[in-house]
Amino acid sequence: WGGQLRVLEAACEMAEKERGISCELIDLRTLMPWDVETVEKSVNKTGRLVVSHEAPVTGGFAAEIATKITERCFLSLEAPIARVCGYDTPFPLIYEKYYVPDALKCFEAIVQAAEY
């Protein structure tokens, strides 16, 4: 969701071009309520889930998504759910480009999930 969407679009394009991995990119648009049914349908189809956001990994909304999908799709998962998020550390805004997950970091998570 949000600003990470364009980063994830680039990562999905890289996965398709370089590894032949087809991705389903879901834009949640809202977090309260969030579209759990769409994500659940995708996970039941693919067996995988990569969630990315700009906030720290600890306490981020990706944890809520991962938990809910694990509860609802545990037997369908073929790989651990991957969370690609910011680091668990304060950072000066001047270093934001190093903190926010980029397309390469997201691409690597996609490849790991696909090859698990």
N, C-alpha and C positions, 0 to 999 in steps of 0.2 A: 504494500500500500504506500501511498505517498511518493516521496522522492526516490525511493528505492525501485520503483517500477521501471524507470528507464534503465537503471543499472541491470536489473534482472532481465529485461528485454535483450540487452546486449549479451548477457551471459547465456541466455537461451539460444540466441543466434550463433554464438561461438560453439556451444555444445552440438548444435545441428551440423554446423559447417565442419568442425574439426573432428568430431567423434561420431556423427550420425545419431546423436541422442535427441529424440523428440521430447519436448517439454510442454506441459500444460501450465501456462502462466495465469494465475488467478489474482485479480485486483479486488481486494475485499471491500474497498470504498468506505466502509464504516467498520468501526471496531466494537460498537455497542449499539445494536446487536451486530455480531459478525455472522457471515454466511457459512455456518458450519456444515450445512447440507451439501453445498457445492464442493467444499474441500473434502468432505467425507466421500462423496461420489468419485472424485479424482483419485483419492488414495486407494479406494477399493478397486479402481480400474488399473492404476499404475503400481501400487504396492510401495510407493515412495512419497516422501514429502521433504522439501527444503523450504524453510521459512527464513526470510531476511527482513531486518529493520535496522534503523540507524541508532537506536537506543542500546545501552549496555545489555549484554546477554543475560545477566542476573536480574530478575525482576521485570524483564521486558515482556511485551505481549506475546512474543513467540513462544514463551513458556506456557501460556494459557492455551494457545493453539495446539502445541505439541501434546499437552496433557489431555485435552478434549479428544483429539484425534486418536491418541493411544487408547483411551477408554472406549471409543466407538469402533475403531478399526484394527485393534491389536492383531487379530488373526489374519488380516489382509496385508500387514506390513512385511515387506521383503528386505528392508534395510532400516537401520535406526533413523529416526527423524533428525534432520540436520538443522541447526539454527546458525545462521550467518548474521552476526550482529556486531555492534560496536564492542570495544574492550571494556572490562570492568575497572576502569580507572578514570579519574578526572583528566581532562585535556584542555589545553588552550585552543581557542577557535582557530588560531593560525595553523594548527596541525590537523584541522578537520579532515583534510584529504587523506591523511594516514589513518584516521580513526574510523571513518564511515566505510563499511564494506564496499569494495569496488567490484567491477564485473569479473575480474580474474578470480577473486576470492569466492564469488558466487559460482563461477564456472567450475572451480575445483570441487566445491561441495556437490554440485550436480553430478560430476564425473564419479566422485566417491560413492554417492547414493546409487548411481546406475550400475556401477561395477561391484557393488557389495556382494 
